[in-house]
Amino acid sequence: MSRPSSPRPRLALPPWLAHALRAQRGPVPWNAVIRGALAAGPLLLVGVLADRTSLGVLAALGAMLAGINDRPGSRRSSVRRLGVPASAGALGLIVGTYAGQQFGAVPLTLLLTGLGLLAGGISAIGPVASGAGTQLLVAAAIGAGMPLPEPGWQRALFFVAGAGWLLVLRLALPTPGSGAGDFRFDGERAAVAAVYDAIAHLLDAAGTDQAGPGRVALTAALDHAQDALGGPRLRQYASSADERRLRTQYAAALPIAEAATALAWAGDALHARVAEGPRRLAAAVRTNTHTGPLPAPARSAPGLRALDDALLHAADAFDRGGDTHDLHTRRRTVAALLRTAVDAGGREYGLRVALCFGAGAAVAQATHHAHWYWIPATAVFLVKPDLGPLVSRVLCRAAGTVLGAVVFAGFAAVLPRPEGLVALVAVSGALIPVATRHFAAQTAVVTVLVLALVMVGGEPQASWSRILETLVACALVLVVGHLPMPGQRGGGVRARLARAAEAAQAYLQHVLSGSDDRHARWMLRREAYRALAEARTAIAHSAAELPALARHTEGTEEVAATLERLVDTATACAVHLDDTGHLTRRHSDHLTELLDELTERRERAGLRTRMRVPGVDGTSLAG
């Protein structure tokens, strides 16, 4: 009898290569596809028909860059997500155009290097600021390196008009899933309902090894809902009651989420009935109807009593409608934003962006008399850490550019001009929302679109030179990415982890202070979990770098894990203090152990600061 063959072990790819091969999944965003088809292509067509082709090219470029930022979310959040980067791009066009006309190669390179330093620091503030910094530099390179007949102010006007056209489409066109027949609330209603679904999933996972991922998913749902509801209001006077109701439904989820986190921390499996209430609330949000009777959980433990009270409050808030405007978040002050831009992460990223952008502009000007924008603009995208690890970005960019250039060369050989190229721009614009799932695919589509645009604008076929220029930019970013910088390496990760530690400490101190200000508690809890999620993302990207770079952030993942358990424990302490007014020995011992563990792991990772939190009994629970 033959012996059964053992399964072959799977080949484990190195993290930097595995990340390059990984793609996001999900349904096709047909609404975004339609917007993409109606944006750049039609704008270019209008410019061609009006015999103002260069202005049509600029408007189409603005729409294309806005389309890259046109991600899933609510209408109100899209105003900031699309509008702020487009405004920065318009400013970049003005600066680049006038600087390119007035300065020689050397002073222009120095100016662009300084602009890269500024934009890189600003990009550390957050995702919208990162998009703004990127468009500022890309547009500056286009303004200085793309010869066009219009003055700078006119270029900027049509660029921002193109982005504005896409934003108008985002605000005006109906979208699938705008529940309950309410046109205004597409992403907002779905985002709030997803919070209640995530709470139900966490309650189902209590007592299992899925409780940790369930809590992470709940944090992501709360972050998304906050962002969806946090933008400028639309049709304020006509819809203020409905908007207040939706915000009230979000606010009612916070104490339920707190109780669910405490129950998951306790580690006991819960009856299936416990999760039924949040599920019914999710359905009520989606359909914009009353909740009806909610099943009450047994009140046999502090967490269950907190959950029951929170469900009762939510049912009452849903029925009454509520009048809250509060999303339990603080607006960051200008001073706080500036501190983020100049901290270790902002300085390190700003220096790398400045070197890549400045060196790219210098090399491009040395090798081209006109149309030299491609190398510095490519370097700007490649240096962005939020697009993935460095080697992964370089591989995807190179592969995507080669594919896009080859595809465009084939189309350019057979399509009639300019109508065939205009159609190619429209098709490429429609493909961008799908291609954003993978950086190589996005690069390929954008390459086709840009090559078609510039050919319509009068630039000769440049597929093969664009491949060479992209490879030059890739090599440049690889070299700069491995250069030593002033200060400690991994500054971006360490800065985000330091902010997460500060937020966790503020939340824990508030909980242990005995304050009955639940508004402040929920706000601090949201800030702590959001900061931890941002730190986790940065750590994951850093861990997937080549070993020469990844070693600089070794140990930070363990620090983040300990901080997450500390915030979870603080949440359990808050629920228990509400119920009994004092902590059990288990809570105190667990806090002490976590603070000791945190100190040890921070020192091992090269983070020397200590966290001190006064205990409720007056002793020090110091790390």
N, C-alpha and C positions, 0 to 999 in steps of 0.2 A: 504494500500500500504506500502510495506516495505521500509524503508529508505536505501539509498545506503550506503554500508559499506565504511568507510574511509580506505585508505591504511595504512597498518601497518608500523610504523616507523622502519627503518633499524637499526640493532644493530651496534653501532659505536665501532669498536675495538680500543683498546689503540694503540698509534703509534708504540710502540716497537713490538707489535704482528702483526700489519698490515704490517709492513716492512718485517717481517719474512715470511709472506705468499705471498709477492709480487714477481712476476717473470717478467723478460724482455720478450718481444715478438718480432717476426720478422721472416723472411724466414730462412730456414736452410742454413748455410754457407757451401755448398757442397765442395767448394774448400778447406776449412780448414778441413773438415771431411776427405777428401782424404789424405791431408798432415798428419793428425793424424794417419791414418791407415798405412801410409808408414814410420812412424818415429820410435816410440819405439819398436813396435813388430818386424819389420825386423832387427833392431839393436840387439835386444836380440837374435834373431834366429842366426845371424852371430856369436855372442859370443858363443852360445851353440854348433854350428857346428864346430867352431874352437877350442873347448875345453878350452875356456877362458870365462867361464860363468860369473865370477865376473866382468870382464871388460864389457861384454855385459850388465849386470845389471846397471853399472855406466853410460854407454852411453845412455841406455834407460831412466834412471832417468833424465839425462840432457835434453833429448828430451821431456820428460813429462813436466818438469818445464817450458821449453821454450814454449810448447804447451799451457800452462795456460796463457802465455803472448801473444799468437798468436791471437790478436784481429783484427777486420776489420780495414783496412787502406791501405796505399800504400806500394809498395815494399820498397821504400827508407826509409820510416819511420820504417819499420820492422827491418832494420839493427840495429838501436839503441835500439828499443823496445825489441828485442830478444838478441842482442849481449852483451849489457852492463850488464844485470842481469846474463847472463851465465858466463861472465868473473868474476863477483863478486862471483858467486857460485864456480867457480874453485879455487879462492883464499880462500874461506871458507873451501873447502875440504882440501887444503894444511895445513891451520892453524889447523883445527880440527884433522886431521890425526896425525900430528907431536906432537901436544899438548897432544892428547890422549895417545900417546906412551911414552911421556917423563914425564908427570905430574901425580901426584896422584889426588884423587877425589877433595880435597879442593882447591888446586891451579888451577886445571882445571875448577872448577866451577867459581872461581874468574875471570879467564881469559875469560870464555864465558860470564860472566856478563858484563865485560868491553866491549867485542865485541858487546853485545846487546846495550849498551849505545851508542857506535859509530854508529852502523847500524841504530838505531832508530833516531838519529839526522839527519843522511844523508837522511833517508826516507822522512823527512819533506820537502825536496827540490822540489820534484815533482813526477809524476807517474813512470817515468823510474827509478829514484833514489829509490823510494819505492820498486819497483820490485827487484832492485839490493840489497837493504838492506835485503829483505826477503830471497832471494836465498843465500846471504852470510851466514846468520844464519842457515838456513835449511841445507845447505851443511856442515857447520861446525859441526852441531849436528850429521849428518850422518858420517862424517869423524871420529869423536871421538867415536861415539856409535855403529857403524856397523863394526864388525870385518871382514876385507878383507885382502887377502895376499899381494896385491900390495902396493908399497910405495906411499906416498902422491902425488908426482909429476905425477906419472902414473895415479892415480885416477883422478886428475884434468884434465889431458890431454884427457882422454876418456870421462869424463863428458862434457867438452866443445866441444869435437868432436860430441857428441850426439846432443847438442843444435845447433852446426854448421850444422849438417845434415838437421835438420828441417829448418834452415835458407836457406840452399841451395834449398830445395824444395820450399820454399816461393818465392825465386827469380827466379827459373827456370820453375816452372810449370805455364801454362797459367791459367788465372782466368776468370770466367764469368764476363761480363760487361766491358772488356777492350776495350772500345768503338772505333769505326772507324777502327777496325782491327789492332790497334796498340798494340802489345804485351807488350811494355814497360810500358805504362801508364794505369794501372788498376784503382787503387784508386785515383790517382792524378786527372785524367780527370773528374771522377765522383764527386770528392770533389769540384772542381772549378765550375762545372755546378750546384751543389747543392747550392752554394752561390747565383747565379743569380736567381734560383728558390725561395730561401728564400727572396730575395729582392722583387720579384714579389708578393709573399704571403703577405709581410708586406705592400706593396702599396695597395693591395686589402683590407687589414684589417684596413687601415687608417680611422679614424672616428668611429670605432667600439670598443667594449670591447676586441676584439682579437688583437688589436695593440700591447699591452704589450707582450703577448706570442709570437707574430710574431717577435718582436725585439729580444727576448731571443733566438728564433730559428735561427735568422740571426747571432747572436753572436756565437752560437754553430757551425753553418756552416762555418763561417770565421775561428774559432779556428781549426776546423778539416782540412780545406784546408791549413792553415798555417803549421800544423803538417805534412800533406801529402806531401807538397812540400819542407819541411825543412830538410829532411834527406840527406845523402850523394848521390851524383849523380851516375847514372848507365850509362855505355857506354858513357862517357862524349863526346868523340870526334865524335862518329857517330851520336849522338842525341842532340848535344848542341843547334842547331837551334830550334828543336821541344820543348826542355825543356824551352828555353828562351821564346818561343811563349806562352807556358802554364803559365809561371810565369807572363808574360805581361797581359794575360787574367785575372789572379787573381788580379794583381795590378789595372787593369782598373775597377774592381768591387768596390774598396774602395770608390771613390768619389760617385758612384751610391748608395752604401749603406749609405753613409753619408747623401745624399740628401733624401733618403727614410726615414731615421730616423727622419730628420727634418720635413718632411711632416707628419709622424705619430704623432710627438710631437704637431704639429699645431692642430690636432684633426678634420680636415675637411675631409669628404668623397671625394674620387677621382674617376674620370671617369675610367671605365674598360680599356680604351685605354692606360692609363698611365702605367699599368703593362705589356703591351704587349712587349715593348722593351726588358726588362730583360728576359722575357721568350724566345724570339728569340735568345738572346745571350746565354742562357743556352743550347738551341738546337744546336747552332753553336759549342759550346765547346764539347758537347757529340759526334757530328759527325765529328768534325775537319774540318768544312767547313766555307765559308764566311757567314757573317750575312745577307747579302741582305739589302734592305731598312728597316729602323726602324721607326715605327710611332713616331712622335714628340709630346710630351705633350704640352698643352697650356702654354705659358710663362707669366702667370698672377700673379705669386707670386714668392718670392725669392727661395723657395724650388723647385718649378716647373722649374724655369730657371736653377737652379743648376743641376737638374735631366736631363734636355735637353742637357746642355753642357757636362755632364758626359757621356751621351749616345753617343753623337757625338764623343767624345774622344775615347770611347770604340770601336765604329765602325771603326774608323781610325786605332786604335791599332790592332784590329782583322785582318784587311785587310793587314796592313804592316808587321805584325808579331812581331815587337818590338824586343828589345835587352836587356831588363831589367833582372837583377839577384836579384832584391830587393824584399823581402817579407815584408818590413816595420816592422821588428822586431829586437830587440837588443839582442845580445848574452850576457848572464849574466856573469859577471866577477866572478873570483874565490872568491874575497872578498864578493860579494853579495851572492854567494852560501853558504859560510861559515856563514854569518850573518843569513841566513835562518835556517841553521842547528843548531845554538846555540841560536835562539830567544826563546820566551816563548813557542811557539808550539813545536819546536824541542827539547827543554829541557824536557818538560813534557812527550812527546812521548818517548824520549830516556830513561827516567827513568822508564817508565812503561814497555817498551820492555826489559830493562836490568833486572828488577825484575822478570818478567814473564819467560824470557829465563834462567836466572841464577837459579831461584827457580825450574823451570822445570828440568833443568839438575841435580840439587842436589837431588830432589826426585827420578828421574829416576835412578841415580847411586846408590842410597841407596836401591832401590828395585830390581835392575837388575845387573847382572855381565856382560852381553853382550846384544847387540841389545837394547840399552836403548835410542835410538834417538827419539822415537815416541812422548814422552811427550813434550820435548822442541821444536821440530819441529811443533807440533800442536799448542803450545802456541804462536809461532811466527805468524802463520796465524790468530789466534783468536784475537790477540791484534791489528791487522791492522784496523784503523778507516775507511779507504777507502773501506772496504768491507761491511760497514753498521754499525748500532748501536750495542753496545756491547751485549745486551741480544739477539738481533736478530742473531748475529754471533754465539753466544754460542748455541742457540737452533738449528740453521741450522747445525752447525758442529756436535752436538751430534746426531741429527736425521740422518744426512747423513752417519756418521760413522757406526751407528747401521745398517742402511739399506745396506750399502756397505759390511760390515762384514758378514751379514746374506747371502747376495747374493753370496759372494765369498765362504763361507763355503759350500753352495749348489753345486757350480761349482767344487770346489776342491774335493768333494766326488765322482764325476762321470767323470771328465775329465782325460784323459791319461796324464802322465808327461814324459817329459816336454812339448811335442808338444801342448797339450791342453791348458796349461798355457800360452805358447807363443801366441797362437791364442787369448786367453782372453786379453792379454796385447794389441794386435793389435786392437781388437774391442773397448777396453776401450779408447785407444788413439784416435780412430775415434769419440768417443762420447764426448770427452772433449770440443770441440768447441760448441756443442749444450748445454752441461750441464752448461757452464759458465753463462747461463741466470739466474741461481739460485744457491746460495751458498750451499744449502743442496744437490742439484743434483750434483754439481761439486765435493763436498766432497765424495759422494757415489761412483762416477766413479773413482776418484783418489784413494780412499781406495781399491777398487777392483784391480786397476792397481798395486798399491804398494805392496799389499799382494801377488799378483801373482808374481811380480818381486822377492821379497825377498824369496818366496818359491822356485822359480827356482834357486836362489842363494844359497840355502842350509838351510835357516831358516825354522824351523818347522811351521806347521799351527798355526797361532796366532790370529785368528779372535776375539775370546772372550777376550783375554788379551788386544787387541787393543781397544776394546770398553771401558774396564775399564780405560785404560790409557788416552783415550780421555776424559772421564768424569772427571778424575783427572785434566787434563789440563784445561777443562772448568771451574771447580771450582776455580782453581788457578787464571785464568784470571779474573773471576768475582770478586774475592777478591781484586786483585791488581787494577782492574779498578775502584773500589770504595774507594781505599785508598786516603787520603789527600796527596797532593804533595806540595813541596815548591812553593811559588808564587800563583797566582790566577788560579782557576780552569777554564777549557775551554780554555787553552792556544792556542791550535791549531786553534780554531775558531777565537779567538781574534787576533792572529798573521795574519791570512789570511785577516781579516777585516781591520786590520791596513794597510796592503800592498795595499788593494783595495782603502782605503781612500787616501793614498799617491799617488797612480796612478791617481785617480780622481782629486786630487788637482793639480798635475803636468799638466794634460790635460787642466783643466779649466784655469790655469794661462797662459798657452801657447795661448789659444784661446783669452783671454782678453788682452794679451800683444800687439795684433795687428800684430804679426809676419806673414809674407807671406810665411813661410816655411811650405808648405803643407805636405811634406814628414815627417817632425817631428810631425806634427799634427796627421796624420793618424797613425803613429807609437804609439804615446801617447794614442790615442783613442783605438787602438787595445789592448794595455797593460791594460788600465783601464777596458774595458769590460771583458777581459780574467781574470783579477784579481777578478772582481766582480763575475764572473761565478764560480770560484774556491771557493770563500767565501760562495756563495749561497749553493754549494754542501755540504761544511762542516757544515753549519748552519742547513741544512735539516737533516743530519745525527744526529747532536746533539739534534735537537728537537724531534727525535724519540727515544731517550734514555729513561730509567726509570726516573720518576720525580726527583729522588735524584741527577741525573746527568744533566738532561735537564735544571734544574733551574739555573745552573751556566752560561748559555748562553742566558737567557731570555732577550728579547729586541734587540738582534743582528739582527734578521730578519728585524725589522723595520729600523734599521740603514742601512742595505744593500739596502732595498727598496728606501730609501731616496737618497742614493748614486747613485743608478741607474737612478732615475729621474734627479739628478744633472748632470750626464754625458749626458743623453738625452738632457737636456736643453743646456748644453755646445755645443753639436753638432748643435742644432738649432741656437745658437748664432753664431757659426762659419760660417754656411751657410748664415745667414743674414748679417754678417760683410763682407763676400766676395762680396755680392750683393750691399750693400748700404754704407758700411764703418762705420756704427754706429748701436747701438742697440736701439730697441724700449723700451718704458716704460714697456711693458709687459715682455720683456726679463729680464730687470734689476730687476723689482719687483719680478719676479719668482725666480731669483737667490738668492735675499736677503731672501725671504721666505724659500727657501730650505736650505740655510746655517743656518738660525736660527733654523729651524726644526731639522737639522742634529746635531747641538750643543746640543739641548734639548734631543734628542734621544740617543746620545752618552753618555751624563751624566747619563741618566736613566739606560743605560746598563753597566755603570761602566767604560766607556772609556772617560777619562777626557781631552784628548788633544783636541785642538781647531783648526779649519781650517780657515786660513785667506787668502783671495784672493783680491788683489787690483782691484778696479773697473776701467772701462775704462775712467771714468771721474775724476779719482784720489782719489775718496772717498774709504772707506773700506767697502767691502761687507763681514764683519767678522761674524763668527758664535759665 
